[in-house]
Amino acid sequence: MSAATTSWHSVSAAEAVAATGSGPQGLSAAEADRRLRDLGPNELAPPRPSSAAAVLGAQFRGVVVLLLVTAAAVSLAMGDRLDATAIGVVIGINAILGFTLELRARRPWKR
């Protein structure tokens, strides 16, 4: 049973313990030290930061925004510039708010 290809959700606890070379009490200190030395720490790599342009572009990929863009285009094609402008303003406000909130959420806490 390979750890990389095992569907861990479908094996019993006893099978998982046996497959990982552990036991009911966990790993011994020596085995834990060896695995840390050989395999490295058990942690995820930090996510790559997104550029401001990517965050802004993501604001225009939602289904609702695409519907609004389509509605604005149809209004403009029908000669209703006021409705098209109003829809465009709503799209712009949504993009600005979403962009600002997303950037704040992605910024790490500073003390």
C-alpha positions in Angstrom: 0.0 0.0 0.0 1.7 3.3 -1.1 1.0 6.3 1.0 0.8 8.6 -2.1 -1.9 6.5 -3.8 -3.8 5.2 -0.7 -7.4 6.4 -0.3 -7.0 6.9 3.5 -10.7 7.6 4.0 -11.5 4.0 2.9 -9.1 2.1 5.1 -9.7 1.0 8.7 -7.7 2.6 11.5 -5.7 -0.6 12.0 -4.8 -0.7 8.3 -3.7 2.9 8.4 -1.5 2.4 11.5 0.1 -0.7 9.9 0.6 1.1 6.5 2.4 4.0 8.1 4.6 1.9 10.2 3.2 3.3 13.4 1.6 1.6 16.4 -1.3 2.2 18.9 1.0 4.4 20.9 2.3 6.4 17.9 5.9 6.6 16.8 8.9 6.3 19.1 10.9 9.4 19.6 13.8 7.9 17.6 11.5 7.0 14.7 9.9 10.5 14.8 13.4 12.1 14.7 14.5 9.8 11.8 11.4 10.7 9.8 11.8 14.4 10.5 15.4 14.2 9.3 14.7 12.0 6.2 11.3 13.4 5.1 11.3 17.0 6.5 8.6 18.7 8.6 5.0 17.8 8.0 3.8 21.2 6.7 2.3 22.7 3.6 4.2 25.2 1.5 2.8 28.7 1.8 0.5 29.7 -1.1 1.9 31.9 -3.8 0.7 35.4 -3.4 -1.7 36.8 -6.1 -0.9 40.0 -7.9 -3.3 42.9 -7.6 -4.1 42.5 -11.3 -5.2 38.9 -10.8 -7.4 39.9 -7.8 -9.0 42.6 -9.9 -9.5 40.3 -12.8 -11.2 37.8 -10.6 -13.9 40.3 -9.8 -15.2 40.1 -13.3 -15.4 36.3 -13.6 -18.5 35.7 -11.5 -21.7 34.5 -13.1 -23.7 37.5 -11.8 -21.2 39.9 -13.1 -21.2 38.3 -16.5 -25.0 38.5 -16.5 -24.8 42.2 -15.7 -22.2 42.8 -18.4 -24.5 41.0 -20.9 -27.5 43.1 -19.7 -25.4 46.3 -20.1 -24.4 45.2 -23.7 -28.0 44.4 -24.6 -29.2 47.8 -23.2 -26.5 49.6 -25.1 -27.4 47.7 -28.3 -31.0 48.7 -27.9 -30.0 52.3 -27.5 -30.8 52.6 -23.8 -27.7 54.4 -22.6 -29.1 55.3 -19.2 -29.7 51.6 -18.2 -26.4 50.6 -19.7 -24.6 53.3 -17.7 -26.4 52.4 -14.5 -25.5 48.7 -14.9 -21.9 49.7 -15.6 -21.8 51.8 -12.4 -23.1 48.8 -10.4 -20.4 46.6 -12.0 -17.8 49.1 -11.2 -18.9 49.5 -7.5 -19.0 45.7 -7.2 -15.4 45.4 -8.6 -14.0 48.1 -6.4 -15.6 46.7 -3.2 -14.7 43.1 -4.1 -11.1 44.1 -5.0 -10.6 46.1 -1.8 -12.0 43.4 0.5 -10.1 40.6 -1.3 -6.8 42.5 -0.9 -7.4 43.2 2.8 -8.3 39.5 3.3 -5.1 38.4 1.6 -2.8 40.8 3.5 -1.2 39.1 6.5 -1.9 40.5 10.0 0.6 43.0 11.1 1.2 43.9 14.8 
